[in-house]
Amino acid sequence: MSGRVRLGAVGAGWWATSNHFPIFAGREDVDLVGVCGIGPELEDVRAQFGFGMATNDYDELLDQDLDAVVITTPHDLHHPQAVAAIERGLHVLVEKPVTLTAEQGWDLADRVREAGVHFLAPYGWNYKAFTIEAKRLVEAGRLGEIQHVLCHMASPTRGLFAGDTNHIRSLWDSKTSGPDPRTWQSPSRGGGYAHGQVTHSSALLFWLSELRAASVMAKVSNVGAAVDLFDAAVITFDGGALGSLSGAATLPDGNPYQVDLRIFGTEGVLLLDTERERVSLHRHDGQQWDLDIEPGAGAYECIVPPNRFIDLITGASTENNSDADVAARSVELIDAMLRSAAVGGAEVSVHGPADAGAADPHEESA
């Protein structure tokens, strides 16, 4: 499309106001048409970022002349709100986890394909220069056939899931209140480490590898919290590759986030480590790639994804590193992990033979 992107936003809490809204407000090709939210701070948010209107009614927001919607509401609201926007032909940026169930995740992927709209889940690590270079090495066939993966994540998020959620505001400055514990600490609304953090590491794995989980055996530990703080899983992927996954919420404050992926193929091994900021691919034939990474580049930030969302709409870019397909693969794995944990760690299927969300599960979403 040409001209300015007319953008609406549903959700006006800590993450939207600390990350997304400043980015959109700073672009000359975006008109902030309206914002939908609840609470006494909504009018202040409207004025701070220059939205044209503010409303408590999502339908009223969608009735505006919009091109796209950014959705940063509680996790359990993402699916119905995204569906309503897609049905109107709007492009959508949906915060992760994009849904809480596999069925809903693939439903969004189907709807995006059918509507021909852009869909982006803002996974920041998927847009780092060093992860993009790692992706190119994998796409070039340097690994061969993938046989085994390790996917680990740990972060200083105990307070987010089991304490004072406001502690995380020291990392992202927001003039609104901090994260709502009714979202992050509620099992029914998608609280807990799997939905809140493993969503990042698994989405990075699925984008890099193009794998899809077939079955999983998982255990979680709450250690007195209402939601999971620790996660462990053994995964079998389509095609037979095996994997191990772990997650932990209890790094001390100030420690860098850990995302550690190791992908073992028939021809080589890829190591990607955000904490120690290293990427290497070593092959059995002696060829090696050891990437130079700028110090500090492994730290999490989410600047590129909102900008890329607008660039996809305007045609300035065609590269989507976190489309609906990647998001759905992450959702269905986490859904299956929690189902397995609920029955004592028994092996459960991640998807059925007709549960691909599309005729070809590897087909790229818009």
Secondary structure, DSSP 8 states (H G I E B T S, - for coil): --S-EEEEEE--SHHIIIIIHHHHHT-TTEEEEEEE--STTHHHHHHHHT-SEEES-HHHHHTS--SEEEE-S-GGGHHHHHHHHHHTT-EEEE-SSS-SSHHHHHHHHHHHHHHT--EE---GGGGSHHHHHHHHHHHTTSS-SEEEEEEEEE-B-HHHHHS-GGGGGGTS--SS----HHHHT-GGGT-SHIIIIIHHHHHHHHHHH---EEEEEEEEE-TTSSS-SEEEEEEEETTS-EEEEEEESB--TTS--EEEEEEEESSEEEEEETTTTEEEEEETTS-EEE----TTTTS---SHHHHHHHHHHHTS----SS-HHHHHHHHHHHHHHHHHHHTTS--EES--TT-SSSSSTTS---
